[in-house]
Amino acid sequence: MDKIAAKFVHGAAEVTREIEVESAADPPTTFSILLPSGYEPGDPMHAEVPWEAVYLREANPMGDPPWIYRFQSIVDPEE
């Protein structure tokens, strides 16, 4: 596993964070982030599966960091 810096973009919001990928030379074309549900982990009364925010990779024209992940959609675990 390699660690890379990647910029995540959702509308006008941007954040750069370090992520683990199989290969820094060829990171995945999509990246998912689990969204917080607001419930404590292990709470038997609220054992729901968190939704995912899915981002698509593109090259960063500014060059640093080399990759941008742009928001694509929210995935409902029930569907």
mmCIF file of the N, C-alpha and C atoms, coordinates in Angstrom:
data_MODEL
# 
_entry.id   MODEL 
# 
loop_
_atom_site.group_PDB 
_atom_site.id 
_atom_site.type_symbol 
_atom_site.label_atom_id 
_atom_site.label_alt_id 
_atom_site.label_comp_id 
_atom_site.label_asym_id 
_atom_site.label_entity_id 
_atom_site.label_seq_id 
_atom_site.pdbx_PDB_ins_code 
_atom_site.Cartn_x 
_atom_site.Cartn_y 
_atom_site.Cartn_z 
_atom_site.occupancy 
_atom_site.B_iso_or_equiv 
_atom_site.pdbx_formal_charge 
_atom_site.auth_seq_id 
_atom_site.auth_comp_id 
_atom_site.auth_asym_id 
_atom_site.auth_atom_id 
_atom_site.pdbx_PDB_model_num 
ATOM 1   N N  . MET A 1 1  ? 0.842   -1.183 0.000   1.00 0.00 ? 1  MET A N  1 
ATOM 2   C CA . MET A 1 1  ? 0.000   0.000  0.000   1.00 0.00 ? 1  MET A CA 1 
ATOM 3   C C  . MET A 1 1  ? 0.893   1.254  0.000   1.00 0.00 ? 1  MET A C  1 
ATOM 4   N N  . ASP A 1 2  ? 0.441   2.238  -0.747  1.00 0.00 ? 2  ASP A N  1 
ATOM 5   C CA . ASP A 1 2  ? 1.121   3.531  -0.788  1.00 0.00 ? 2  ASP A CA 1 
ATOM 6   C C  . ASP A 1 2  ? 0.188   4.598  -0.226  1.00 0.00 ? 2  ASP A C  1 
ATOM 7   N N  . LYS A 1 3  ? 0.766   5.659  0.282   1.00 0.00 ? 3  LYS A N  1 
ATOM 8   C CA . LYS A 1 3  ? -0.011  6.808  0.734   1.00 0.00 ? 3  LYS A CA 1 
ATOM 9   C C  . LYS A 1 3  ? 0.236   7.947  -0.240  1.00 0.00 ? 3  LYS A C  1 
ATOM 10  N N  . ILE A 1 4  ? -0.866  8.601  -0.659  1.00 0.00 ? 4  ILE A N  1 
ATOM 11  C CA . ILE A 1 4  ? -0.765  9.751  -1.553  1.00 0.00 ? 4  ILE A CA 1 
ATOM 12  C C  . ILE A 1 4  ? -1.619  10.886 -1.005  1.00 0.00 ? 4  ILE A C  1 
ATOM 13  N N  . ALA A 1 5  ? -1.295  12.094 -1.412  1.00 0.00 ? 5  ALA A N  1 
ATOM 14  C CA . ALA A 1 5  ? -2.148  13.239 -1.122  1.00 0.00 ? 5  ALA A CA 1 
ATOM 15  C C  . ALA A 1 5  ? -3.107  13.374 -2.295  1.00 0.00 ? 5  ALA A C  1 
ATOM 16  N N  . ALA A 1 6  ? -4.373  13.610 -1.994  1.00 0.00 ? 6  ALA A N  1 
ATOM 17  C CA . ALA A 1 6  ? -5.375  13.806 -3.035  1.00 0.00 ? 6  ALA A CA 1 
ATOM 18  C C  . ALA A 1 6  ? -6.306  14.924 -2.602  1.00 0.00 ? 6  ALA A C  1 
ATOM 19  N N  . LYS A 1 7  ? -6.753  15.717 -3.565  1.00 0.00 ? 7  LYS A N  1 
ATOM 20  C CA . LYS A 1 7  ? -7.693  16.792 -3.280  1.00 0.00 ? 7  LYS A CA 1 
ATOM 21  C C  . LYS A 1 7  ? -9.094  16.265 -3.557  1.00 0.00 ? 7  LYS A C  1 
ATOM 22  N N  . PHE A 1 8  ? -10.007 16.441 -2.602  1.00 0.00 ? 8  PHE A N  1 
ATOM 23  C CA . PHE A 1 8  ? -11.403 16.058 -2.770  1.00 0.00 ? 8  PHE A CA 1 
ATOM 24  C C  . PHE A 1 8  ? -12.209 17.319 -2.981  1.00 0.00 ? 8  PHE A C  1 
ATOM 25  N N  . VAL A 1 9  ? -13.037 17.322 -4.041  1.00 0.00 ? 9  VAL A N  1 
ATOM 26  C CA . VAL A 1 9  ? -13.793 18.506 -4.437  1.00 0.00 ? 9  VAL A CA 1 
ATOM 27  C C  . VAL A 1 9  ? -15.273 18.172 -4.476  1.00 0.00 ? 9  VAL A C  1 
ATOM 28  N N  . HIS A 1 10 ? -16.080 19.035 -3.820  1.00 0.00 ? 10 HIS A N  1 
ATOM 29  C CA . HIS A 1 10 ? -17.533 18.909 -3.837  1.00 0.00 ? 10 HIS A CA 1 
ATOM 30  C C  . HIS A 1 10 ? -18.073 20.318 -3.981  1.00 0.00 ? 10 HIS A C  1 
ATOM 31  N N  . GLY A 1 11 ? -18.452 20.676 -5.211  1.00 0.00 ? 11 GLY A N  1 
ATOM 32  C CA . GLY A 1 11 ? -18.872 22.051 -5.476  1.00 0.00 ? 11 GLY A CA 1 
ATOM 33  C C  . GLY A 1 11 ? -17.694 22.988 -5.263  1.00 0.00 ? 11 GLY A C  1 
ATOM 34  N N  . ALA A 1 12 ? -17.897 24.026 -4.425  1.00 0.00 ? 12 ALA A N  1 
ATOM 35  C CA . ALA A 1 12 ? -16.825 24.981 -4.144  1.00 0.00 ? 12 ALA A CA 1 
ATOM 36  C C  . ALA A 1 12 ? -15.930 24.521 -2.994  1.00 0.00 ? 12 ALA A C  1 
ATOM 37  N N  . ALA A 1 13 ? -16.322 23.469 -2.300  1.00 0.00 ? 13 ALA A N  1 
ATOM 38  C CA . ALA A 1 13 ? -15.541 22.981 -1.159  1.00 0.00 ? 13 ALA A CA 1 
ATOM 39  C C  . ALA A 1 13 ? -14.406 22.082 -1.635  1.00 0.00 ? 13 ALA A C  1 
ATOM 40  N N  . GLU A 1 14 ? -13.230 22.278 -1.053  1.00 0.00 ? 14 GLU A N  1 
ATOM 41  C CA . GLU A 1 14 ? -12.061 21.459 -1.383  1.00 0.00 ? 14 GLU A CA 1 
ATOM 42  C C  . GLU A 1 14 ? -11.327 21.108 -0.098  1.00 0.00 ? 14 GLU A C  1 
ATOM 43  N N  . VAL A 1 15 ? -10.832 19.885 -0.040  1.00 0.00 ? 15 VAL A N  1 
ATOM 44  C CA . VAL A 1 15 ? -9.999  19.472 1.087   1.00 0.00 ? 15 VAL A CA 1 
ATOM 45  C C  . VAL A 1 15 ? -8.943  18.513 0.556   1.00 0.00 ? 15 VAL A C  1 
ATOM 46  N N  . THR A 1 16 ? -7.718  18.678 1.015   1.00 0.00 ? 16 THR A N  1 
ATOM 47  C CA . THR A 1 16 ? -6.640  17.771 0.640   1.00 0.00 ? 16 THR A CA 1 
ATOM 48  C C  . THR A 1 16 ? -6.388  16.843 1.817   1.00 0.00 ? 16 THR A C  1 
ATOM 49  N N  . ARG A 1 17 ? -6.359  15.540 1.517   1.00 0.00 ? 17 ARG A N  1 
ATOM 50  C CA . ARG A 1 17 ? -6.089  14.575 2.584   1.00 0.00 ? 17 ARG A CA 1 
ATOM 51  C C  . ARG A 1 17 ? -5.242  13.442 2.047   1.00 0.00 ? 17 ARG A C  1 
ATOM 52  N N  . GLU A 1 18 ? -4.586  12.751 2.960   1.00 0.00 ? 18 GLU A N  1 
ATOM 53  C CA . GLU A 1 18 ? -3.762  11.607 2.601   1.00 0.00 ? 18 GLU A CA 1 
ATOM 54  C C  . GLU A 1 18 ? -4.636  10.352 2.597   1.00 0.00 ? 18 GLU A C  1 
ATOM 55  N N  . ILE A 1 19 ? -4.509  9.543  1.536   1.00 0.00 ? 19 ILE A N  1 
ATOM 56  C CA . ILE A 1 19 ? -5.272  8.306  1.438   1.00 0.00 ? 19 ILE A CA 1 
ATOM 57  C C  . ILE A 1 19 ? -4.328  7.152  1.115   1.00 0.00 ? 19 ILE A C  1 
ATOM 58  N N  . GLU A 1 20 ? -4.732  5.938  1.467   1.00 0.00 ? 20 GLU A N  1 
ATOM 59  C CA . GLU A 1 20 ? -3.961  4.740  1.130   1.00 0.00 ? 20 GLU A CA 1 
ATOM 60  C C  . GLU A 1 20 ? -4.518  4.134  -0.149  1.00 0.00 ? 20 GLU A C  1 
ATOM 61  N N  . VAL A 1 21 ? -3.612  3.805  -1.072  1.00 0.00 ? 21 VAL A N  1 
ATOM 62  C CA . VAL A 1 21 ? -3.987  3.211  -2.348  1.00 0.00 ? 21 VAL A CA 1 
ATOM 63  C C  . VAL A 1 21 ? -3.047  2.046  -2.652  1.00 0.00 ? 21 VAL A C  1 
ATOM 64  N N  . GLU A 1 22 ? -3.476  1.173  -3.550  1.00 0.00 ? 22 GLU A N  1 
ATOM 65  C CA . GLU A 1 22 ? -2.629  0.037  -3.935  1.00 0.00 ? 22 GLU A CA 1 
ATOM 66  C C  . GLU A 1 22 ? -1.348  0.506  -4.608  1.00 0.00 ? 22 GLU A C  1 
ATOM 67  N N  . SER A 1 23 ? -1.456  1.516  -5.492  1.00 0.00 ? 23 SER A N  1 
ATOM 68  C CA . SER A 1 23 ? -0.300  1.999  -6.244  1.00 0.00 ? 23 SER A CA 1 
ATOM 69  C C  . SER A 1 23 ? -0.367  3.510  -6.382  1.00 0.00 ? 23 SER A C  1 
ATOM 70  N N  . ALA A 1 24 ? 0.672   4.208  -5.931  1.00 0.00 ? 24 ALA A N  1 
ATOM 71  C CA . ALA A 1 24 ? 0.718   5.659  -6.066  1.00 0.00 ? 24 ALA A CA 1 
ATOM 72  C C  . ALA A 1 24 ? 0.799   6.082  -7.530  1.00 0.00 ? 24 ALA A C  1 
ATOM 73  N N  . ALA A 1 25 ? 1.376   5.242  -8.371  1.00 0.00 ? 25 ALA A N  1 
ATOM 74  C CA . ALA A 1 25 ? 1.497   5.559  -9.802  1.00 0.00 ? 25 ALA A CA 1 
ATOM 75  C C  . ALA A 1 25 ? 0.159   5.443  -10.527 1.00 0.00 ? 25 ALA A C  1 
ATOM 76  N N  . ASP A 1 26 ? -0.730  4.611  -10.020 1.00 0.00 ? 26 ASP A N  1 
ATOM 77  C CA . ASP A 1 26 ? -2.029  4.403  -10.666 1.00 0.00 ? 26 ASP A CA 1 
ATOM 78  C C  . ASP A 1 26 ? -3.116  4.241  -9.598  1.00 0.00 ? 26 ASP A C  1 
ATOM 79  N N  . PRO A 1 27 ? -3.503  5.355  -8.932  1.00 0.00 ? 27 PRO A N  1 
ATOM 80  C CA . PRO A 1 27 ? -4.523  5.251  -7.894  1.00 0.00 ? 27 PRO A CA 1 
ATOM 81  C C  . PRO A 1 27 ? -5.878  4.872  -8.491  1.00 0.00 ? 27 PRO A C  1 
ATOM 82  N N  . PRO A 1 28 ? -6.820  4.412  -7.677  1.00 0.00 ? 28 PRO A N  1 
ATOM 83  C CA . PRO A 1 28 ? -8.113  3.971  -8.201  1.00 0.00 ? 28 PRO A CA 1 
ATOM 84  C C  . PRO A 1 28 ? -8.869  5.119  -8.880  1.00 0.00 ? 28 PRO A C  1 
ATOM 85  N N  . THR A 1 29 ? -9.683  4.776  -9.874  1.00 0.00 ? 29 THR A N  1 
ATOM 86  C CA . THR A 1 29 ? -10.454 5.792  -10.593 1.00 0.00 ? 29 THR A CA 1 
ATOM 87  C C  . THR A 1 29 ? -11.633 6.300  -9.777  1.00 0.00 ? 29 THR A C  1 
ATOM 88  N N  . THR A 1 30 ? -12.058 5.540  -8.775  1.00 0.00 ? 30 THR A N  1 
ATOM 89  C CA . THR A 1 30 ? -13.097 6.014  -7.860  1.00 0.00 ? 30 THR A CA 1 
ATOM 90  C C  . THR A 1 30 ? -12.605 5.838  -6.431  1.00 0.00 ? 30 THR A C  1 
ATOM 91  N N  . PHE A 1 31 ? -13.145 6.647  -5.531  1.00 0.00 ? 31 PHE A N  1 
ATOM 92  C CA . PHE A 1 31 ? -12.805 6.550  -4.119  1.00 0.00 ? 31 PHE A CA 1 
ATOM 93  C C  . PHE A 1 31 ? -14.075 6.833  -3.336  1.00 0.00 ? 31 PHE A C  1 
ATOM 94  N N  . SER A 1 32 ? -14.389 6.003  -2.360  1.00 0.00 ? 32 SER A N  1 
ATOM 95  C CA . SER A 1 32 ? -15.592 6.165  -1.553  1.00 0.00 ? 32 SER A CA 1 
ATOM 96  C C  . SER A 1 32 ? -15.235 6.553  -0.128  1.00 0.00 ? 32 SER A C  1 
ATOM 97  N N  . ILE A 1 33 ? -16.046 7.425  0.435   1.00 0.00 ? 33 ILE A N  1 
ATOM 98  C CA . ILE A 1 33 ? -15.901 7.830  1.826   1.00 0.00 ? 33 ILE A CA 1 
ATOM 99  C C  . ILE A 1 33 ? -17.210 7.502  2.522   1.00 0.00 ? 33 ILE A C  1 
ATOM 100 N N  . LEU A 1 34 ? -17.140 6.752  3.624   1.00 0.00 ? 34 LEU A N  1 
ATOM 101 C CA . LEU A 1 34 ? -18.340 6.448  4.388   1.00 0.00 ? 34 LEU A CA 1 
ATOM 102 C C  . LEU A 1 34 ? -18.780 7.701  5.133   1.00 0.00 ? 34 LEU A C  1 
ATOM 103 N N  . LEU A 1 35 ? -20.061 8.024  5.027   1.00 0.00 ? 35 LEU A N  1 
ATOM 104 C CA . LEU A 1 35 ? -20.599 9.208  5.687   1.00 0.00 ? 35 LEU A CA 1 
ATOM 105 C C  . LEU A 1 35 ? -21.018 8.864  7.105   1.00 0.00 ? 35 LEU A C  1 
ATOM 106 N N  . PRO A 1 36 ? -20.759 9.739  8.057   1.00 0.00 ? 36 PRO A N  1 
ATOM 107 C CA . PRO A 1 36 ? -21.146 9.441  9.442   1.00 0.00 ? 36 PRO A CA 1 
ATOM 108 C C  . PRO A 1 36 ? -22.663 9.362  9.568   1.00 0.00 ? 36 PRO A C  1 
ATOM 109 N N  . SER A 1 37 ? -23.123 8.398  10.358  1.00 0.00 ? 37 SER A N  1 
ATOM 110 C CA . SER A 1 37 ? -24.567 8.208  10.534  1.00 0.00 ? 37 SER A CA 1 
ATOM 111 C C  . SER A 1 37 ? -25.085 8.951  11.757  1.00 0.00 ? 37 SER A C  1 
ATOM 112 N N  . GLY A 1 38 ? -24.188 9.389  12.621  1.00 0.00 ? 38 GLY A N  1 
ATOM 113 C CA . GLY A 1 38 ? -24.611 10.063 13.837  1.00 0.00 ? 38 GLY A CA 1 
ATOM 114 C C  . GLY A 1 38 ? -24.836 9.108  14.995  1.00 0.00 ? 38 GLY A C  1 
ATOM 115 N N  . TYR A 1 39 ? -24.678 7.802  14.762  1.00 0.00 ? 39 TYR A N  1 
ATOM 116 C CA . TYR A 1 39 ? -24.871 6.806  15.807  1.00 0.00 ? 39 TYR A CA 1 
ATOM 117 C C  . TYR A 1 39 ? -23.519 6.279  16.269  1.00 0.00 ? 39 TYR A C  1 
ATOM 118 N N  . GLU A 1 40 ? -23.464 5.837  17.491  1.00 0.00 ? 40 GLU A N  1 
ATOM 119 C CA . GLU A 1 40 ? -22.238 5.258  18.031  1.00 0.00 ? 40 GLU A CA 1 
ATOM 120 C C  . GLU A 1 40 ? -21.989 3.883  17.406  1.00 0.00 ? 40 GLU A C  1 
ATOM 121 N N  . PRO A 1 41 ? -20.759 3.562  17.047  1.00 0.00 ? 41 PRO A N  1 
ATOM 122 C CA . PRO A 1 41 ? -20.458 2.228  16.518  1.00 0.00 ? 41 PRO A CA 1 
ATOM 123 C C  . PRO A 1 41 ? -20.840 1.159  17.546  1.00 0.00 ? 41 PRO A C  1 
ATOM 124 N N  . GLY A 1 42 ? -21.461 0.097  17.071  1.00 0.00 ? 42 GLY A N  1 
ATOM 125 C CA . GLY A 1 42 ? -21.842 -1.009 17.936  1.00 0.00 ? 42 GLY A CA 1 
ATOM 126 C C  . GLY A 1 42 ? -23.167 -0.815 18.656  1.00 0.00 ? 42 GLY A C  1 
ATOM 127 N N  . ASP A 1 43 ? -23.860 0.287  18.406  1.00 0.00 ? 43 ASP A N  1 
ATOM 128 C CA . ASP A 1 43 ? -25.158 0.524  19.042  1.00 0.00 ? 43 ASP A CA 1 
ATOM 129 C C  . ASP A 1 43 ? -26.183 -0.420 18.426  1.00 0.00 ? 43 ASP A C  1 
ATOM 130 N N  . PRO A 1 44 ? -26.685 -1.422 19.177  1.00 0.00 ? 44 PRO A N  1 
ATOM 131 C CA . PRO A 1 44 ? -27.605 -2.405 18.596  1.00 0.00 ? 44 PRO A CA 1 
ATOM 132 C C  . PRO A 1 44 ? -28.949 -1.808 18.176  1.00 0.00 ? 44 PRO A C  1 
ATOM 133 N N  . MET A 1 45 ? -29.308 -0.647 18.702  1.00 0.00 ? 45 MET A N  1 
ATOM 134 C CA . MET A 1 45 ? -30.577 -0.007 18.335  1.00 0.00 ? 45 MET A CA 1 
ATOM 135 C C  . MET A 1 45 ? -30.480 0.706  16.983  1.00 0.00 ? 45 MET A C  1 
ATOM 136 N N  . HIS A 1 46 ? -29.286 0.981  16.545  1.00 0.00 ? 46 HIS A N  1 
ATOM 137 C CA . HIS A 1 46 ? -29.099 1.719  15.288  1.00 0.00 ? 46 HIS A CA 1 
ATOM 138 C C  . HIS A 1 46 ? -28.009 1.044  14.457  1.00 0.00 ? 46 HIS A C  1 
ATOM 139 N N  . ALA A 1 47 ? -28.249 -0.167 14.042  1.00 0.00 ? 47 ALA A N  1 
ATOM 140 C CA . ALA A 1 47 ? -27.254 -0.937 13.288  1.00 0.00 ? 47 ALA A CA 1 
ATOM 141 C C  . ALA A 1 47 ? -27.429 -0.703 11.792  1.00 0.00 ? 47 ALA A C  1 
ATOM 142 N N  . GLU A 1 48 ? -27.442 0.552  11.391  1.00 0.00 ? 48 GLU A N  1 
ATOM 143 C CA . GLU A 1 48 ? -27.624 0.844  9.975   1.00 0.00 ? 48 GLU A CA 1 
ATOM 144 C C  . GLU A 1 48 ? -26.278 0.902  9.256   1.00 0.00 ? 48 GLU A C  1 
ATOM 145 N N  . VAL A 1 49 ? -26.297 0.584  7.981   1.00 0.00 ? 49 VAL A N  1 
ATOM 146 C CA . VAL A 1 49 ? -25.093 0.648  7.148   1.00 0.00 ? 49 VAL A CA 1 
ATOM 147 C C  . VAL A 1 49 ? -24.929 2.095  6.692   1.00 0.00 ? 49 VAL A C  1 
ATOM 148 N N  . PRO A 1 50 ? -23.734 2.677  6.845   1.00 0.00 ? 50 PRO A N  1 
ATOM 149 C CA . PRO A 1 50 ? -23.556 4.077  6.440   1.00 0.00 ? 50 PRO A CA 1 
ATOM 150 C C  . PRO A 1 50 ? -23.628 4.246  4.920   1.00 0.00 ? 50 PRO A C  1 
ATOM 151 N N  . TRP A 1 51 ? -24.063 5.419  4.495   1.00 0.00 ? 51 TRP A N  1 
ATOM 152 C CA . TRP A 1 51 ? -24.071 5.756  3.078   1.00 0.00 ? 51 TRP A CA 1 
ATOM 153 C C  . TRP A 1 51 ? -22.646 6.074  2.652   1.00 0.00 ? 51 TRP A C  1 
ATOM 154 N N  . GLU A 1 52 ? -22.409 6.040  1.341   1.00 0.00 ? 52 GLU A N  1 
ATOM 155 C CA . GLU A 1 52 ? -21.081 6.344  0.811   1.00 0.00 ? 52 GLU A CA 1 
ATOM 156 C C  . GLU A 1 52 ? -21.148 7.548  -0.114  1.00 0.00 ? 52 GLU A C  1 
ATOM 157 N N  . ALA A 1 53 ? -20.138 8.403  -0.030  1.00 0.00 ? 53 ALA A N  1 
ATOM 158 C CA . ALA A 1 53 ? -19.956 9.469  -1.006  1.00 0.00 ? 53 ALA A CA 1 
ATOM 159 C C  . ALA A 1 53 ? -18.910 8.954  -1.997  1.00 0.00 ? 53 ALA A C  1 
ATOM 160 N N  . VAL A 1 54 ? -19.253 8.963  -3.281  1.00 0.00 ? 54 VAL A N  1 
ATOM 161 C CA . VAL A 1 54 ? -18.363 8.423  -4.313  1.00 0.00 ? 54 VAL A CA 1 
ATOM 162 C C  . VAL A 1 54 ? -17.745 9.577  -5.103  1.00 0.00 ? 54 VAL A C  1 
ATOM 163 N N  . TYR A 1 55 ? -16.425 9.507  -5.269  1.00 0.00 ? 55 TYR A N  1 
ATOM 164 C CA . TYR A 1 55 ? -15.664 10.525 -5.980  1.00 0.00 ? 55 TYR A CA 1 
ATOM 165 C C  . TYR A 1 55 ? -14.951 9.890  -7.176  1.00 0.00 ? 55 TYR A C  1 
ATOM 166 N N  . LEU A 1 56 ? -14.856 10.644 -8.288  1.00 0.00 ? 56 LEU A N  1 
ATOM 167 C CA . LEU A 1 56 ? -14.158 10.174 -9.487  1.00 0.00 ? 56 LEU A CA 1 
ATOM 168 C C  . LEU A 1 56 ? -12.817 10.891 -9.620  1.00 0.00 ? 56 LEU A C  1 
ATOM 169 N N  . ARG A 1 57 ? -11.780 10.134 -10.002 1.00 0.00 ? 57 ARG A N  1 
ATOM 170 C CA . ARG A 1 57 ? -10.428 10.681 -10.134 1.00 0.00 ? 57 ARG A CA 1 
ATOM 171 C C  . ARG A 1 57 ? -10.267 11.458 -11.438 1.00 0.00 ? 57 ARG A C  1 
ATOM 172 N N  . GLU A 1 58 ? -9.506  12.542 -11.354 1.00 0.00 ? 58 GLU A N  1 
ATOM 173 C CA . GLU A 1 58 ? -9.072  13.271 -12.546 1.00 0.00 ? 58 GLU A CA 1 
ATOM 174 C C  . GLU A 1 58 ? -7.710  13.884 -12.232 1.00 0.00 ? 58 GLU A C  1 
ATOM 175 N N  . ALA A 1 59 ? -6.958  14.175 -13.289 1.00 0.00 ? 59 ALA A N  1 
ATOM 176 C CA . ALA A 1 59 ? -5.642  14.792 -13.101 1.00 0.00 ? 59 ALA A CA 1 
ATOM 177 C C  . ALA A 1 59 ? -5.826  16.225 -12.623 1.00 0.00 ? 59 ALA A C  1 
ATOM 178 N N  . ASN A 1 60 ? -4.946  16.663 -11.758 1.00 0.00 ? 60 ASN A N  1 
ATOM 179 C CA . ASN A 1 60 ? -4.982  18.030 -11.256 1.00 0.00 ? 60 ASN A CA 1 
ATOM 180 C C  . ASN A 1 60 ? -4.176  18.917 -12.195 1.00 0.00 ? 60 ASN A C  1 
ATOM 181 N N  . PRO A 1 61 ? -4.815  19.861 -12.898 1.00 0.00 ? 61 PRO A N  1 
ATOM 182 C CA . PRO A 1 61 ? -4.074  20.711 -13.836 1.00 0.00 ? 61 PRO A CA 1 
ATOM 183 C C  . PRO A 1 61 ? -3.038  21.602 -13.136 1.00 0.00 ? 61 PRO A C  1 
ATOM 184 N N  . MET A 1 62 ? -3.216  21.842 -11.831 1.00 0.00 ? 62 MET A N  1 
ATOM 185 C CA . MET A 1 62 ? -2.266  22.650 -11.074 1.00 0.00 ? 62 MET A CA 1 
ATOM 186 C C  . MET A 1 62 ? -1.060  21.817 -10.639 1.00 0.00 ? 62 MET A C  1 
ATOM 187 N N  . GLY A 1 63 ? -1.209  20.475 -10.647 1.00 0.00 ? 63 GLY A N  1 
ATOM 188 C CA . GLY A 1 63 ? -0.073  19.595 -10.405 1.00 0.00 ? 63 GLY A CA 1 
ATOM 189 C C  . GLY A 1 63 ? 0.196   19.160 -8.973  1.00 0.00 ? 63 GLY A C  1 
ATOM 190 N N  . ASP A 1 64 ? -0.286  19.904 -7.972  1.00 0.00 ? 64 ASP A N  1 
ATOM 191 C CA . ASP A 1 64 ? 0.012   19.517 -6.592  1.00 0.00 ? 64 ASP A CA 1 
ATOM 192 C C  . ASP A 1 64 ? -1.236  19.635 -5.738  1.00 0.00 ? 64 ASP A C  1 
ATOM 193 N N  . PRO A 1 65 ? -1.768  18.561 -5.230  1.00 0.00 ? 65 PRO A N  1 
ATOM 194 C CA . PRO A 1 65 ? -1.369  17.170 -5.449  1.00 0.00 ? 65 PRO A CA 1 
ATOM 195 C C  . PRO A 1 65 ? -1.718  16.736 -6.871  1.00 0.00 ? 65 PRO A C  1 
ATOM 196 N N  . PRO A 1 66 ? -1.159  15.638 -7.354  1.00 0.00 ? 66 PRO A N  1 
ATOM 197 C CA . PRO A 1 66 ? -1.368  15.241 -8.748  1.00 0.00 ? 66 PRO A CA 1 
ATOM 198 C C  . PRO A 1 66 ? -2.783  14.769 -9.071  1.00 0.00 ? 66 PRO A C  1 
ATOM 199 N N  . TRP A 1 67 ? -3.557  14.374 -8.043  1.00 0.00 ? 67 TRP A N  1 
ATOM 200 C CA . TRP A 1 67 ? -4.894  13.829 -8.304  1.00 0.00 ? 67 TRP A CA 1 
ATOM 201 C C  . TRP A 1 67 ? -5.978  14.621 -7.589  1.00 0.00 ? 67 TRP A C  1 
ATOM 202 N N  . ILE A 1 68 ? -7.092  14.799 -8.294  1.00 0.00 ? 68 ILE A N  1 
ATOM 203 C CA . ILE A 1 68 ? -8.310  15.382 -7.724  1.00 0.00 ? 68 ILE A CA 1 
ATOM 204 C C  . ILE A 1 68 ? -9.369  14.299 -7.757  1.00 0.00 ? 68 ILE A C  1 
ATOM 205 N N  . TYR A 1 69 ? -10.114 14.165 -6.690  1.00 0.00 ? 69 TYR A N  1 
ATOM 206 C CA . TYR A 1 69 ? -11.296 13.298 -6.674  1.00 0.00 ? 69 TYR A CA 1 
ATOM 207 C C  . TYR A 1 69 ? -12.510 14.208 -6.551  1.00 0.00 ? 69 TYR A C  1 
ATOM 208 N N  . ARG A 1 70 ? -13.328 14.246 -7.621  1.00 0.00 ? 70 ARG A N  1 
ATOM 209 C CA . ARG A 1 70 ? -14.489 15.121 -7.679  1.00 0.00 ? 70 ARG A CA 1 
ATOM 210 C C  . ARG A 1 70 ? -15.744 14.343 -7.293  1.00 0.00 ? 70 ARG A C  1 
ATOM 211 N N  . PHE A 1 71 ? -16.584 14.937 -6.435  1.00 0.00 ? 71 PHE A N  1 
ATOM 212 C CA . PHE A 1 71 ? -17.799 14.296 -5.975  1.00 0.00 ? 71 PHE A CA 1 
ATOM 213 C C  . PHE A 1 71 ? -18.674 13.872 -7.151  1.00 0.00 ? 71 PHE A C  1 
ATOM 214 N N  . GLN A 1 72 ? -19.163 12.628 -7.110  1.00 0.00 ? 72 GLN A N  1 
ATOM 215 C CA . GLN A 1 72 ? -20.036 12.106 -8.164  1.00 0.00 ? 72 GLN A CA 1 
ATOM 216 C C  . GLN A 1 72 ? -21.439 11.843 -7.644  1.00 0.00 ? 72 GLN A C  1 
ATOM 217 N N  . SER A 1 73 ? -21.559 11.116 -6.522  1.00 0.00 ? 73 SER A N  1 
ATOM 218 C CA . SER A 1 73 ? -22.896 10.762 -6.043  1.00 0.00 ? 73 SER A CA 1 
ATOM 219 C C  . SER A 1 73 ? -22.846 10.221 -4.622  1.00 0.00 ? 73 SER A C  1 
ATOM 220 N N  . ILE A 1 74 ? -24.036 10.084 -4.052  1.00 0.00 ? 74 ILE A N  1 
ATOM 221 C CA . ILE A 1 74 ? -24.214 9.413  -2.761  1.00 0.00 ? 74 ILE A CA 1 
ATOM 222 C C  . ILE A 1 74 ? -24.821 8.051  -3.075  1.00 0.00 ? 74 ILE A C  1 
ATOM 223 N N  . VAL A 1 75 ? -24.305 7.010  -2.428  1.00 0.00 ? 75 VAL A N  1 
ATOM 224 C CA . VAL A 1 75 ? -24.813 5.657  -2.646  1.00 0.00 ? 75 VAL A CA 1 
ATOM 225 C C  . VAL A 1 75 ? -25.608 5.226  -1.422  1.00 0.00 ? 75 VAL A C  1 
ATOM 226 N N  . ASP A 1 76 ? -26.852 4.823  -1.642  1.00 0.00 ? 76 ASP A N  1 
ATOM 227 C CA . ASP A 1 76 ? -27.721 4.325  -0.581  1.00 0.00 ? 76 ASP A CA 1 
ATOM 228 C C  . ASP A 1 76 ? -27.439 2.839  -0.418  1.00 0.00 ? 76 ASP A C  1 
ATOM 229 N N  . PRO A 1 77 ? -27.025 2.397  0.759   1.00 0.00 ? 77 PRO A N  1 
ATOM 230 C CA . PRO A 1 77 ? -26.691 0.975  0.944   1.00 0.00 ? 77 PRO A CA 1 
ATOM 231 C C  . PRO A 1 77 ? -27.896 0.044  0.796   1.00 0.00 ? 77 PRO A C  1 
ATOM 232 N N  . GLU A 1 78 ? -29.091 0.588  0.853   1.00 0.00 ? 78 GLU A N  1 
ATOM 233 C CA . GLU A 1 78 ? -30.300 -0.231 0.719   1.00 0.00 ? 78 GLU A CA 1 
ATOM 234 C C  . GLU A 1 78 ? -30.629 -0.532 -0.736  1.00 0.00 ? 78 GLU A C  1 
ATOM 235 N N  . GLU A 1 79 ? -29.997 0.180  -1.676  1.00 0.00 ? 79 GLU A N  1 
ATOM 236 C CA . GLU A 1 79 ? -30.323 -0.026 -3.096  1.00 0.00 ? 79 GLU A CA 1 
ATOM 237 C C  . GLU A 1 79 ? -29.279 -0.857 -3.789  1.00 0.00 ? 79 GLU A C  1 
# 
